Amino acid sequence: MKLSKQIVDPLLHWYQENARKLPWRIDATPYHVWVSEIMLQQTRVEAVIGYYYRFMESLPTIQDLAMVDEEKLLKLWEGLGYYSRVRNLQKTAQLLCRDGDGNLPETYDELINLPGIGPYTAGAISSIAYRQKVAAVDGNVLRVVSRLTMDSSCIDEESVKRKWKEAIEQIMPEESGMFNQALMEIGAMVCIPNGNPLCHLCPLSHLCKAHRENRMLEYPVRKQKPKREIISMTVFLMLYYDRVAILKRKDEGLLAKFYEFPNIDRKLSKCQAEAYLNDNNIKWIGIEEGPSAKHIFTHKEWHMVSYIVWLREPVDSYLFCTGKQLEEVYPIPSAFEKYRKHVENLWKKEAYLHFSQRNL
Ligand code: SF4
C-alpha cells in the first residue's frame, strides 16, 4: 500500500478552508479530544454536539470524570448507545488519577494500553493534542485511501488497517493532527459512505484512481456482516397514578446497570399479557396495547410490542418513579426511548385519571 505525497498540500489547504467548527476542535486539549473521539465512535457528529457540551459542563476535568457517581455518568451518556464506551472512559480516568498525575500520556504506545483506547483513538489523541506524527485510521480514512489507490484489500481486517496506518505515516507532514483530521473530514463530508461521493468538490480528484475510472462505489472492499439475532419482546408500561414501574438491569452484560421498563423475552397477545400479569400476582385495573418498537444493537435486534397497564396497587419488586425522576435521575437506554416518550405523553394527558374515573 502506498500513498502519494502529492495529496498532503491540497488536503491541508482544503481543511483550512472547509473544516466544520466543532466544539472539541476549538480547544483541543487531550481530555477534549479523548472524550469527543469516544463519543463519535458509531455516532453522528450532529448527535454528539449536545452530549459533548453537557458532559464537559458536568465533568470539566479528568478528575471529575474519575469521581462521578456511576448513575450520573450513565445519565450523561443516556441515548448515545454503546455504553461500554463511557464505562471505559471512567475506568481510564480512575487509572490515570490513581497511578499518575491525572493526565493522559502523550505517546501512542502508552495510550493504547488504556481501557477503551484503540489504535484509532490513540492516534487521534497523540496527533491532535500532542502533535505526534501518528496516523488515526477510522472508517472515513480507510474509505478515502482505498478509493484514492483502488486498493482491494478488505478494510475490516486488522492487518489491512495496520498497513494503511504505516502508509499514511510515511507521508505524514509536521501538522500531523491537522492532516489526520483533514483525511477524516474529507471522508465524512465529501468522500461519503452511502451513495455517490462528491468528487466534484474533492481537492484530490486529480489524484484519485477510482474517480478516474468511475469505480468509486466498488471501494472500499468490506466483509459481509453476519446476520443479527432477532429477539422478540413484550414491554409493560405499568402506571400507578403519576408513576411508572422501572427496574435496574443486571450488573453485567448488555446495558448493564441501566434502568428499564419491565419486559419479557417473547411477544404476547393481549390475552397472554393479561394471563402473565395475573400469574405474577400483579393487580391491574386495565390494559391496552401500546406502540411497537425496534432497536438495533451490533449483534442483536430487539423487536418489541408493548402494553400499557393501569395498576390498582404498586408492585413491590419494581421501582415506581415520577416523570422528573425519569428525566433527571434514572438512566434509561435508547432502546426504550420510544416507550419513555409514550409514558411522558400519557402523563401529559393525565391519562391515568381519565382511565380510573371510567373504570374504578
Ligand atoms: S475523488 Fe471522489 S472517490 Fe476520490 S477521494 Fe475524492 S471524493 Fe473520494
Residues whose N, C-alpha, C, O or C-beta is under 5 A from the ligand:
A	BS01	SF4	V144 R147 L148 V190 C191 P197 L198 C199 C202 L204 S205 C208 A210 H211 M216
